[in-house]
Amino acid sequence: MERMNIVITGHVDHGKSTLIGRLLADTHSLPQGKLESVKAMCAKNARPFEYAFLLDALADEQKQGITIDSARVFFNSKQREYIIIDAPGHIEFLKNMISGASRAEAALLLIDAKEGVAENSKRHGMLLSMLGIKQVAIVVNKMDLVDFSEASFETLKAEYTEYLATLGVKSDVFIPIAARDGVNLIAHSELTPWYKGPTVLEILDNFKVTQNPEIADFRMPLQDVYKFTADGDDRRIYAGTITNGEISIGDDVVFYPSLKHSTVASIESFNTSVKSNAKVAEAIGFTLQTQIYVKNGEVVAKASQKPPHVAHRFEANIFWLGAKALQKNKAYKIKIGSAKSTVYLESIKRVIDGDTLDKANEPEVARHEAASVVFRSHDALAMEYFSENQKLGRFVIVDGYDIAGGGIVTDIFEESGQDILPEESFEDELFMLLRKHFPHRFN
């Protein structure tokens, strides 16, 4: 079956975990006896049963009633398999929310019908936009607290639609629900006779899978190169995890950005039968017919397919979580794919926060702000547009020893091959010299 990643987000206490718990129960996706055991636990401790208890497994979460980490749950509809990510709504756990949302292809954003549009309702909408998630449905929860009023629903819909428009996001789907009671989750309810749109399950099934990594051009970020010397083993294995496409023995491959190339001689993997090919998500290694010197972090692609982009400069949408503001011309570390380099903030095109929206002529990006910026990296980096390849179009920024921000690549100022690296470089000459004088170690 087709598989899809969905993130469910929204302000704290707006009912995300309750929605997921009820959805699992109503689609019979829970392990046998799970629902009964949680109800029995609640009865034993004289606590009212909540569907959120099915998800909030961490002790701190059950004590405080908030989701701290991004829980992943699985269920099937008749149409496809789902991985649902329950992202935290509290502002202190925005890193976790971003981590969860960055893996999603579509999103449900919950808003409490009685409380209305809260600070994080805006911030999470902004984040989904900045992360490039275009399939978003707004789920208006706790409609029972406003007596299932159509007028209340339409007022909230108009307010949030106006806000999304300022972000360049359009969502035609607003669903009135009461997650605790299962209203409009699986089937339409008589409590909202005025609502004729899709149920939550119907909108999930209507979302489109945006990418099929199995049929995409081959990509493998190079994790490491291993050399075995015991018992006459002279293999040099280029290892990594395939993010897109597939590779076979005999395929010509190119490493980016170095532009070194060779032909796959064998495919290696631990504790498996002999392989002649490997596909997306497999952690493998391969040997080459011609030994070459390449560095960790390069991206392997097939010579016959479209290459990844290579550049020092790129534009990105970022969300900043560092204790100190993101500043121009300060050195930061970037990790994209398996590559690591030093980057500098070259320019800020626009800054957005959840309340004031656009701010012009800003010298820095403050904590909890999102921005469209241009980075310059010290090294040439192989990357992709996020819209084309999420694995190689997403990155994190490190300030000192802390992950301070993350983002997606939206534009690449690509360079010609002559601007990157010559095919025969100093490293090649050094490698050949060492292999000549120390053949047993560098063969």
N, C-alpha and C positions, 0 to 999 in steps of 0.2 A: 504494500500500500504506500501511497504518497505520504511523506512526513513534512510537518510544518512546525516552526518555532513561533510561539505567541507569547508576548509579554503582557501582563496585566499590572497596571500601575495606577497611581493616583495619590491623593493626600492621605495622611495617616488617619485611620479610623473611618475611612469611607467605604470599607467593606470588601477589600480585594480577596483576602483569605477566605472570607465567608462565601464569596461568589465561587471561588475555585472548589472549596469543599462541597458546596451544594451541587455544583456541576459534576463533580466526580461521583457523588452519591446518586444523582438522578440518571446518569449514563451507565450506572452499574460498573464503574471503573475501579472501585476500591477492592483491595484484597479481601478475600472471604473473611467475614467476622470483624473487620476493622471498624465499621460503623457501630456495631453492637458493643464492641469492647470500649470504645471511646464514650458511648452513652453510659455504660456501666461504671466507668471511672468517674464520670461526672456525678452520677447518682451516689456513689460511695463517698464522694467528697462534698456532697450537698451543694454542687455547683450546677447552674443551668447549662444545658448542652448548647454548644456553639459549633457550627460547621467549620469554623476557623480552626478548631482544635485538631481537625484532621490533618492540617498542614503545619501548624506552629509547633514543631517538635522540639525546638530549643527551649531549655528551661527559662532563660531570660525572657524569651518571647511570651511564654505563657504567663509569667509573672507580670509583665508590663503591658501585654496586649498589643504589641507592635511586632511587625515583621522586621528582623534585623538583617538577615541574609536573603539572597535570591534563591528561594526554594524552587526546585524543578520537579514537576509531576507529569505523568504520562496518562493519556487516555485516547480511546478510539471513537470516532463517529463512524457512520456507515460509509463516509466518503474517504477519510484519511486518518493517519495517526497524528497525534499532537504532542508536542513538548510545550507545556505551559510554564512560564517563568513568573513567579509571584514576587514582584519587585517591591522593596521597602518604600514606604511613603514619607517617613520622617526625614527632615532635612539633614540630620546628622549622618544618615546612611545613604547619601546620594551616590557615593562611589559604588556601593553595591547595586543601586538602581541602574546606574549607567552600565555596569558590568553585565547585568541581566538583560537590559534592553538592547545592548549592542549585538546580541546574538539572535535577535528576533526579526522576523519578516513582516509581522503585523502586530497591532497592539489594540488592547481594550483599555480605555482610560476611564476610571470610575470617578464620579462626582456625587456627593451626598445631596439628595434633593432638598433637604431641610437646611443644611449648612450653606449650600451653594458653592460658587466658585471660590476656592481657597487659594492661598499663596502657592502651595505646591501643585495645585491643579494647573495653574499657569506655568510654573516651572517645568513640570513634567511634560506638558504639551510642547513647550519650547525644546526640551531635550529630545523628544521623539522627532521633532522637525530637524534638529541639528544632527541627529544620528541617521538621518536619511530614511526613516520609516514612514512611508507614504500611505500605507493602509492602516487607518485608525478609525475605530468606532468608539463613540462616547456613550458610556453606560451610566445612566442616571439612577443611582441606587437609593434605597430606603424611601421609595415612593409612598409606602404605608404611613410615613411620618407627616406627609402632606395630603393624606386622604386620597391618594391617587389622582390628584388634581391635574387636569390637562393644562390649565392656565399656568400653574407653577412650572410644569415641565417645559412649556413653550417659552416662558420667560427665561429660564436657565439656558435653554437651547439657543435663544437669540443672543444672550450675553456671551456665551462661550464661542459661538460661531463668529461673532465680531472679533473676539480676541484671536482666534486661530487665523483669521484673515490677515491680521497684522504680521503673522509669521509666514505668510505665504502658504498656509495649509488649508485645504478644503476638506471638510468631512460632512457628508450628507447623511450619515447614519448616527442617530441618537436613539437609544433604546431605554424606555422606562422599565425599571425592574424593582423587585424586592427580593434580594438574593436569599435572605434567610427563609422566606416562604416559597422560593422557587418561581416567583412570578415572572413570566416572559423569558425564562431561561431555556427551557426545552420546548414548551408549547405556549401559545397565546393564552392570556388569562381573561376571565370575565370581569376582573377588577379594573381592567383598562380597555373597555370596549372601543374607545376612541383611537387606540393605537393600531395601525394596520401594517406597520413595518415588520422587519425580520426579528425573530427571537435571537438570543445570544448564540445558540448553537447554529442557527441558520447563517448568521453573519460570519461565524468562524468558517463554516463550510464554503461560504462565498468568497473568502479571501483567496487570492491567487498566489501560488508558489512562485516567487520572483526569480529564482535561479535553480538550475539543475547542474550542480558541480560535476556530476558524472560525465556529462557530454561537453563540458567546457574545454578550452585549450589546457593542455597539461601544465601544471605549476607545482613545484616542490621547493619550498625554502630550505636551503642547505643548513642542516643542524650541525654536522661535524663530518670530518673525514677520518676513518679508522684504518690503521695499518696493522696487519697481523703477521707475525714473524715466526711463531712457534711451529715446529714440525714441518718446516719447509713451506708454510703458508705464506704466499707473497701477495695476497689480495689487498688492494687499496679500495675501501668501501666508502662511497659517498652516501651519507645517510640523512634522512629527513622524513617528514610526513606529507603525503600528497594532499594538497588542498583542492585540486581540480583535475579532472580528466584522468587519463591512464597512460602507462608507459609499458613498452614491451622490449624484449631483447631485439637488438638490431636497429632501434630507433636512434637517429642522430639528435643529440641534445646540445643546447647552448646554455652557458652560465652567464647570468646578468648580475652586475654591470660589466664584468671583466671581458665578456664576449669570447671566452674560451669555449672550444667545442670538441666533441668526441662522439663515439658511438657506444651504446650500452652493450656490454659483453655478457653480463649475467645480472640477475635480480636476486638479492639476498634478503632473508628474513629469519627471525628466531623461531625455532620449534614449529616449522611448517614444512610441507613437502616442497620439492623443487618448483620454482615459479618461472613461468615464461613471460608473465605480465603482472601488473599491479594497478589498483584503482584508487580512487579518491578515498581519503581517510585512513589508508593503510600506512603504517610506519615501516619503512623499508630502507634498504640500501641497494646500491648497484655498483658494479665495477665497469670500467671503461676499457675499450680496446687500446686507446692511447692515453697514457698517464699524463695528467695535467695538474698544475698547482692552482688551487682556488681557495678562497677564504670562506669561513663560516658566514652565513647571512646572505650569500648570493641566492638568486632564484633560478632554478633549473626549468627550462622550457624546451619543447621540441623545436628543432630547426625548421620543420615544415609548417609550423603554426605561427599565429600572430604573437610577437614578442611582448613581454611586459614593458611598461614605460620605464625609462631611466632618466633621473633628473637630480639636480641639486636643489631646485626651488619648486615649491608646490603650494597650492592654496588649500585651506582646510577649514572645516567647521569644528570648533573645539568647545569643550566645557571644562572650566578651570576649577580645581578643588584644592589647590595648594594654599598653605598658610600664608605664603607671600605671593604677591601679584605676579602675573606673567609680564615680564618686562622686555623691551626691545634690546637687542644686542647682548643679552646675557646668555651664557652657554648653558644649554640643557641637554639631557640625553633623550634620544628617541628610540623606541623599539617598534619596528614594523616588520611583520613576518618573523623571521629569525635574525634579521639584521639589527645592529645597534650602531648608532652614530651620535655625533654632537650636532645639535641644531641651534639656530638663532632665530628669534622672532624678528623678521624683517619689517613687516608693516601690519597694521590693524585696519581692516576695511570697515568693519562695523562691530559694535559691542551691543549685546542684548542682555537685559536682566528680566526676571519674571514680572516685574511691576512697571518699570519705566520703558521697557522695550528698547528701541534703537537709541544709541548715544553716539554722537559723532565726535571726531577729533580726540579720542581717548588715548592717553600715553601708555596705558597698561590695561590688563584684563584682571579684574579683582576676583576674589573667591566667590564661587557660585554664579559667576557670570558666563555666558556663552558668547562666542565671537566668531567672525569670519576673518581669518588671518592668512598671512603669507610667511612660510618658514624657508630658511636656507640651511641646508645640511653641509657639514664639512666634507662628507663622502658622497659620491654618487650613490643613489639608492634605487633599487628596482621596486616598483610599486604599481598599483592599479587604481583606477577610479572606484570608489566604494560602490557606485551603482552597477559596476561590472563585475567586481570581485571583492566580496566583503572581507575575506581573509587577508588580502594584500592591500586593501584600501582603508584599513583601520589601524590606528597606532596609539601608543601611550607615551606621555612625556614624564620624565623623571627629573625632579629638582633635588639635587643632593642624593639622598638615599630613599626619598619618598616618591611614590607615584602621585603626581600633582595634577594630571589632566589627561584627557583622551580626546580623540577626534577621528574624523573621517576625511579622506582625500576627495576634494571636489574639483580641483583643476591641477594640471601638471604642466610645468614649463619645460618641455622635453628638450633634450640635447641630442645632437648627432653622435654617431658612434665615435667619430674622431675626437669629440670633446670628452669622452669618458675615460677609456684606458686603451693604450695600444695593445694589440694581441700578444706581442712578445714584450713582457715588462721585466723590470729588474728582478721581481720575485721568480720569474721563470728561469732567468740566467742563474740565480743563486740555487734554485732547486736542481737544475741540471748539473751544476758544479758539485753540490753535495752528493748527488746520486753517483757521480763519477768516482769520487774519492771514498765514499762509504756505501758501496753497492748493497750490502746486506741490510742496511737500515733504511735506505731510500729507494729501493727498487720498486 
